[in-house]
Amino acid sequence: MHTLNRHILASLLFVALSVTTSAMAQPVSMSAGTHELKFRFQGSARNYLLHVPHNYNPQHPAALVVALHGGGGHAAYMADDERYGLIAKSEREGFIALFPNGYSKFPRGRLATWNAGGCCGDARDRNSDDVGFVRALVDEIGAQVRIDRQRIFATGMSNGGMMAYRLACEAADLFHAVASVAGTEAQADCQPARPIPVLHIHARNDTHVLFDGGTGPDAFRDSAKVMNFVSVPETVARWVKRNRCDSRPRRVLDKPGAYCDEYSGCAETATVRLCVTEAGGHSWPGAQTTRRGKEGASQALLANDVIWDFFKASAAR
């Protein structure tokens, strides 16, 4: 009788431990909506926003898009749909959107920058480990929602776009593809772990990060906080070489006010695509509101559609 009781108790304990272990192995099911959260990294509390779309199903891993704000901005600015529309796009397409906050000396994370290599501001000057921060934050998110590890992407605006390039250089094992808007490469040394699909979007008349290289009149007033920006053609040429693509692109979009060229034949099915708008200045094409330039964003191209289509195609290859 005592032996039977011991067997029953042992069985119940085994079941309880199995259930507990299984529960711990599964991500927490976070509710739909936008959540303002903090994450402690290297002794500092960093802010971030996480948007979970209403059609998120924890039984099915979702794609994750990491969206990096521009220099002098902050996470909530990038999450503003009037300026970027990424939350609305998340709702339509079902991906989870993560808006990390760059390095800031202010408690609320305002006037933040990213250490993208040669740019920008305090993040660069203090050598902030922003690659490490983003890596750790993606792991943190993976404990809160179920993400598809084969569909983790990064995009960014200006300094955030430069940071996306740094992630391509140093975290190609984590990110499946990156897209930069109005931000050229700022890395002096880039050795990605594998060929990685890259999309670059830029206005021909950008007055901040000049298309043909250099710092424009609308850049930071303190030129020491930025850099002599690499040109768009040079940035693209570097990635064509790294991904071992064909040197001649094909035109995949040609419409009034915008065009896109794609370099194919790359190693491991990676691609490099360049999309250029004639107008819009230093802004996010398709945005309804912009304060970064002297003109409204170009409507000839909808950056969110182009970026998400590029990410989807990259994951399908």
N, C-alpha and C positions, 0 to 999 in steps of 0.2 A: 504493500500500500504506500509506504513511504517512498519506495523507489519509483512508483508510478507518479506520485506527486512531484518528485524531483524532475522526472522527464517532462511532465506537463509544464512546470515552471520554466524549465530550460527552453522548451519550445516557444512559450509565450515571450520570453526574453529575447530569443533569436528573432522572432517576428517583429517585436518592438524596435530592436536595433536596426533591422532591415528597413523598416518604414522610416525611421529617423534618418538613416544614412541616405535613403532615396530622396527624402524631402530636402536634405541639405545639399544634395547634388543638383537639384533643380533650381533655376533662377526664381526669384520672387516675382510674382505676377503683379506688375505695377499697373495702376489704373490708367485709362486713356486720358489724354490731356497734356498740358505743358506743366512741368514740375521745376521749380527753382530749388536747386540743391547745392550743397557744398561738398568738396572732396579735399581731404588733407593730403598734401604731397610735400615731402621733404620739409616737414615742420610748418608749412604754411597752408591756410585754408584757401582753396581756390573755388570760385563760383562756376556753376554751369547750369544750363537749362537742358532738359530732356523732354522731347515731345513724343508721346506714344499715340499713334493714330487710333481712331475709334474701331477700325476693323482688325486691330491687332489680336491675334489668337496665339496664346502661349504654347499651344500644341504645334505650331508651325513657326520655325525660326524666321525672323524678319531681317531684311537688309538694314544696315546701319549706315547713315550718311553723317559724317562729322563735318560741320560747317564752321569755318574759322573766320571771325570778324576781321575787319581792316585795322590798321594801326591807328591808335587813338580812340577806338571803339570799345565795345564790350559785348558780352554774350547776348544780352537782351536786345541790343541794337540789331544784331544779325538775325535774331528771331522775330523781328518786326516784319509782319507780312506786307505792309505797305511799302517797305523798302526792298525786301528780298523775296517774299512769297514762298519761303521754303516750308513753312508749316502747312500751308494750303496744299502744296505739292505732296507733302508727306501724307496728308489725308487722302488725296486722290490715288496715290500709288502704293500706299501701305508700308512705306519704309519708316523706320525710327530715325528721328533727327536729333543729333546731339550738338549742342552749342557750347563749347568750352570757352572759358574766359582766359585771355592772355595774362601775362604778368602785369600787375599793377601795384603801386605802392599805396593805393587807397583801399579802405576796407570794403567798399561796395564794388570794387573791380573796375572803376571807370578809368578812361584814358589808358587802356591796356595796349600792349604790343606783344609781338611774337619774336622770339629769337630764331630768325630764319637763316642765320649765317651772317651776311653782311648788313642785314637790316632786321629789326629797327628798334630805336629808342632804348629805354631802360632794360628791356628784356635782353637785347643784344649786349648792352654795356655790362650788365650783371651776369652775363652768360647763363641765363635761365635755361634749365634743362626741360625745354618744352616738348621735345620728342619723348623723353621719359614720362612727362606728365600726361601726354595724350595716350601713350601706351597704357599707363596705369589706369587712366580714366576709362578706356575701352574695356579693360578687364573688370573694372567696377561696374560698368553698365551691364556686362555679361552676367553679373550676379543678380541683376534686378529685372532684366527682361531677356527673352531668348533671342539671340542674334545668330544669323547665319555667318559663320566665320569665313565662308567663301564669298561673301557679299558685304565687305566692309570697305567703304569709300571715303575719300576726303575731298572737300572743296573749300575754297576760300576767296575772299575779296582783298585785293591789294596786298598788304603785308600778310594777310591770311592766306592769299594765294601763294605767296612766297613760302609760307610755312607748309602748305600742301606739297610744294616741291621738295622741301626738306624731308618731309615724311616719305616721299617717294624715294629719296636718296638713302634714308636710314631706316625705314620701316616698311620696305616692300614685302617683307614676310608677313606683315599684318594687313596692309591695305592692298586691295585688288586693283584699284585704279584711282587716279586723282584728276581733279579739274581745277585750274586756276583762272580767276577772272581779274584782269587788270593788275596782275602781279607777276613779274618775271622771276627767273631763278636767281637766288641770292647766295648760293653755296659756292665756296671756292673749290671744294673737293666733294665729288659725288660718286659713290660706288654702290649702286643699288644691288641688293642680294639677287635680284632676278629682273628680267625685262618687265616693265610695268606700263600699262596703258596710260597715256597722258593726253589731256585735252587742255588747250589754252584758248581763252576768249579775251579779246582786246579791242578797244576802239582805236581806229587809226588816228584820231585827234585827241587821244588821252593827254591831258595837260599836267598830269602828276607823274606817272610812270610812262615816260615817252616811248612810243612804239619803236623808234629807231635808237633807243638807248639814251641814258642820262636822266637827270632830275628836272622836271618841268616846273613852271612858275606856281603851280598850285600844290606843290609838295610841302612838307613841314617847313615852317619858317626857319627853324634851326637846321641847317643842312647837315650838321654833324650827327643828327638823329637818324638820318637815312643813309644813302649810298649813291654812287654813280650807277644807276640802274642798268642792268644788262638789257640789251635790245630784245624785242620779241623774236626776230629772225634768228638771233644767236641762241636764245633759249630753246627754240624748237629744234634747231640744228643739233644741239647737244643731245637732246633726247632721241632724235632720229639715229644718231650715231650709237648711243648707249643701247638702244633697243634693236640695233642692227636692221633697220628698215631700208626699204628702197629709197634712193635719194630723190626720186621724182614723185611728187604727190599727184593725186587725182582730185578734181573738183567734185565734191559731194553735195554742195549747196551753192547756188548762185541766184541771188534775188536782189531786187533794188535795195541798196543800203547794207548788204551783208553777203559774205561768202564763207565757205568752209573748205579747207583742203585736208586730205587725209593721206598719211604715209602708211602704206601697208607692206606686206612681205617681211614683217618684223619677226624677231625670234620669239618663240613660245606664244604665238598668236597675239602679241602685244601690238597696239597701234598708237600712232601719234596723230592728233588732229588739231588743226589751227582754225579758229573761227574769228573773222574780223568784221567789225561794223565800221561804217564810214563815219558815223557821228556817235554822240553819247558821252564823250569825254571819259572821265574817271568814274564809271558807274556800272551797275549791274543791269545788263540788257533785259528789257521787259519789265523792270521795276516801275511802279507807279509814282514813287516819291524818291527823290534823291537830294542830298545836301552836299555831295562831295564834289560837284563840278558846277560849271556855269550854265549848263544846259541839262535838259531832261535826259533820262536814259534812252538809248536807242530802242525802238519798238520793232526794228527790222528782224530782230532775233530775240527769242525768249530763252534766256540763259538756263532757267530751270528745266525746260523741256529738252534742250540740247544736252545738258549735263546728265540728266536722268536717262535719256535714251543712250548716251555713250556708256554710262555705267552698266545698264542692262545688257547692252551688246557685248561689253567686255566680259561680263560674268557668263554669258552664254557660249563664249568661244571655248 
